């Protein structure tokens, strides 16, 4: 059973992980690969609204996507975009990245090789990864303005869509831990974390929502 306090703490982390940016027209959208197919649908929606002229999907595979997306996350995202009517000329694929840092570095290199002038990026991620993706991108590509975006949904809608509420809370806790430790490792910019968010995080850790934590002394990757 998940207690009412744990639900409230998880919702607090969920709210913090989302940047609350207002979507606006940008040079390009970069969709970060993951198990969440909603990233591709959201990218297509933004393209159809005229927010970007070009989509980049980035991502190889992970243990959680290998069976569902055997050709790689970015390739499956591209196939979804084409299925929804986006012309192939408006979609680039970066199929090698295996973490958030590589998503940004490899997408930047692809855009440079393709002679795409980039001054702003709509950065599309899973809802609870908005802040981590933004912090990583600002560290690795500081001269570009990033606008965070994800599929609009509530915390309740998201954990219902995953079907495993405990796993969702574990992921929220893991994403917060990375915001704490990765700046010192040079993987992302440091961001202020409100005291109530820290209290919620520590209480969830104490309650055992720790399966997505990385060892602090490990050579973690962003």
C-alpha positions in Angstrom: 0.0 0.0 0.0 1.1 3.5 -0.8 0.3 5.9 2.0 -1.5 9.3 1.6 1.7 11.0 2.7 3.7 9.2 0.0 1.2 10.2 -2.7 1.4 13.8 -1.6 5.2 13.7 -1.6 5.3 12.1 -5.0 3.0 14.8 -6.4 5.2 17.5 -5.0 8.2 16.0 -6.8 6.1 15.6 -10.0 5.2 19.3 -9.9 8.9 20.3 -9.3 10.2 18.2 -12.2 8.0 20.0 -14.7 9.5 23.4 -15.7 6.2 25.1 -16.5 7.6 26.7 -19.7 5.3 28.3 -22.2 5.7 26.6 -25.5 6.7 29.0 -28.3 8.2 28.7 -31.8 11.8 27.4 -31.9 14.4 26.5 -34.4 14.0 22.8 -33.9 12.4 20.2 -31.5 14.5 17.5 -30.0 12.5 14.5 -28.7 14.5 12.4 -26.1 14.1 8.7 -26.5 12.6 6.6 -23.7 9.9 4.1 -23.0 7.4 6.9 -23.4 5.9 6.9 -26.9 4.0 10.1 -26.0 7.2 12.0 -26.7 6.8 11.4 -30.4 3.1 12.3 -30.4 3.8 15.5 -28.5 6.6 16.4 -31.0 4.2 15.8 -33.9 1.6 18.0 -32.3 4.1 20.8 -31.8 5.2 20.5 -35.5 1.6 20.6 -36.7 1.0 23.7 -34.6 3.8 25.4 -36.4 6.1 25.6 -33.4 9.1 24.0 -35.2 10.0 23.3 -38.8 12.1 20.2 -37.9 12.0 17.3 -35.5 15.1 15.4 -34.2 14.5 12.1 -32.4 17.4 10.8 -30.3 18.0 7.5 -28.6 19.2 4.0 -29.0 17.9 1.3 -26.6 17.8 0.6 -22.9 16.8 -2.5 -21.0 13.3 -1.1 -20.7 12.8 -0.4 -24.4 14.7 -3.1 -26.2 11.7 -5.5 -26.6 9.1 -2.7 -27.3 11.4 -0.8 -29.7 13.8 -3.3 -31.2 14.9 -0.8 -33.9 15.8 1.8 -31.3 13.8 4.6 -29.6 14.6 7.3 -32.1 13.8 5.1 -35.1 10.4 4.1 -33.6 9.7 7.8 -32.8 10.4 8.7 -36.4 8.1 5.9 -37.7 5.4 7.2 -35.5 5.8 10.8 -36.8 5.7 9.6 -40.4 2.6 7.5 -39.5 1.0 10.7 -38.2 1.7 12.6 -41.4 5.0 14.4 -40.8 7.1 14.5 -44.0 10.3 12.5 -43.9 12.2 15.7 -44.8 11.2 17.2 -41.5 12.5 14.4 -39.3 16.1 13.7 -38.4 17.2 10.6 -36.4 20.1 10.3 -34.0 20.1 6.5 -33.1 23.2 6.2 -30.9 22.6 8.1 -27.6 22.2 6.0 -24.4 21.8 8.8 -21.8 20.6 12.4 -21.6 24.0 13.9 -22.1 24.5 11.9 -25.3 21.0 12.9 -26.4 22.1 16.5 -26.3 25.7 16.1 -27.6 24.8 13.8 -30.5 21.7 15.8 -31.5 23.8 19.0 -31.6 26.4 17.3 -33.8 23.7 16.0 -36.1 22.2 19.4 -36.5 25.6 21.0 -37.2 26.4 18.3 -39.8 23.0 19.0 -41.4 23.8 22.8 -41.5 20.8 23.6 -39.4 21.1 27.0 -37.7 19.9 26.6 -34.1 19.2 29.4 -31.7 16.4 27.8 -29.7 15.2 24.2 -29.0 11.9 22.8 -27.9 13.2 20.0 -25.7 10.6 17.2 -25.4 10.9 14.6 -22.7 8.8 12.5 -20.4 6.8 14.7 -18.0 8.9 13.9 -14.9 12.2 14.4 -16.8 11.7 18.0 -18.0 13.9 19.6 -15.4 16.7 17.0 -15.7 16.7 17.3 -19.5 16.7 21.1 -19.2 19.6 21.2 -16.7 21.6 18.8 -18.9 21.0 20.8 -22.1 21.9 24.1 -20.5 25.2 22.7 -19.3 26.2 21.1 -22.6 24.8 23.7 -25.1 24.7 27.0 -23.1 24.5 29.3 -26.1 21.1 27.9 -27.1 17.8 28.8 -25.5 15.8 25.7 -24.4 12.1 25.5 -23.9 10.9 22.4 -22.0 7.9 20.5 -23.2 6.2 17.1 -22.5 2.8 15.5 -22.9 0.3 17.5 -20.8 -1.1 15.3 -18.1 -1.6 15.2 -14.4 0.4 13.0 -12.0 -2.6 10.7 -11.6 -3.0 10.4 -15.4 0.6 9.5 -15.8 0.8 6.8 -13.1 -2.4 5.3 -14.5 -0.9 5.2 -18.0 2.2 3.4 -16.7 0.2 1.0 -14.6 2.8 0.7 -11.8 2.4 3.6 -9.3 5.3 2.4 -7.2 7.7 2.4 -10.2 6.5 5.9 -11.1 7.4 7.1 -7.6 10.8 5.4 -7.7 11.4 7.2 -11.0 10.5 10.6 -9.6 12.9 10.0 -6.7 15.7 8.9 -9.0 15.3 11.9 -11.2 15.5 14.2 -8.1 18.6 12.5 -6.9 20.3 13.1 -10.2 19.5 16.8 -9.9 21.4 16.7 -6.6 24.5 14.8 -7.6 25.1 15.4 -11.3 26.0 19.1 -11.1 29.1 18.1 -9.0 30.0 15.6 -11.7 29.8 18.2 -14.5 26.7 16.7 -16.2 24.2 19.5 -15.6 23.7 23.0 -14.2 22.7 23.3 -10.6 19.2 24.3 -9.8 17.6 25.5 -6.6 15.5 22.8 -4.9 12.9 24.1 -2.5 12.9 22.8 1.1 9.5 21.1 0.8 10.7 19.2 -2.2 13.8 18.0 -0.3 11.7 17.0 2.6 9.4 15.0 0.3 12.3 13.4 -1.4 14.0 12.3 1.8 10.7 11.0 3.2 10.2 8.9 0.0 13.7 7.6 0.2 13.0 6.6 3.8 9.9 4.8 2.7 11.9 2.6 0.4 11.2 4.3 -3.0 14.8 3.8 -4.0 15.0 1.4 -6.9 16.0 4.1 -9.4 18.7 5.7 -7.2 22.4 5.5 -8.3 25.2 4.9 -5.9 26.6 8.3 -5.0 30.2 7.2 -5.4 29.6 5.5 -8.7 30.6 7.0 -12.0 27.1 7.9 -12.9 26.0 9.1 -16.4 23.5 11.8 -17.1 
